[in-house]
């Protein structure tokens, strides 16, 4: 939407409030997308293209494998609500906000009149603009979080230690591996000493 009173984000929010099942379904899909995005960044640091190994069932639980994805999504939604609240109040109750600006110094900071500060200067509804910016920060934040998590695994401070024995092999494979993660059909392992990552089918592991 442009500078009118309607925002497609706000319309979706109102529809979700009227139909809670739709809101929960949409939140589940968004968390799942964020989980896939995060997993792609995490495994990319080890040279693993995670999309090549995922089964259909893995897409359904991608957002729930790491609690960080749910936490980032919840923080993002809360941040969008907090940031957009002053502008939503200003548009819904213009007279009250104008009177508040005259009587309170902090109100002049919370409800600025500059066009660029109210998003009208760039031709986008404030709630839509805030939501888009928060969504970008969520994607950026999850990527940085996963890259940091990968660095900790490489430095042997994170990751579950594992001894790997393949079917048909008497002794386990040399060296101690670290379990990066798993999916319905594969295990993702790292041998820190050799800095070697491998994707192993679960049916091949003893």
Secondary structure, DSSP 4 states (H G I P E B T S, - for coil): --SSS--HHHHHHHHHHH-HHHHHHHHHHHHHHHHHHHHHHHHHTTT--GGGT--HHHHHSGGGSSHHHHHHHHHHHHHHHHHHHHHHHHHH-HHHHHHHHHH-HHHHHHS---TGGGTGGGTS-HHHHHHHHHHHHHHHHHHHHHHHHHHHHHTTSSSEEE---BTT-SSPPSS-EEEEEE-SSEEEEEETTTTEEEEEEGGGB-
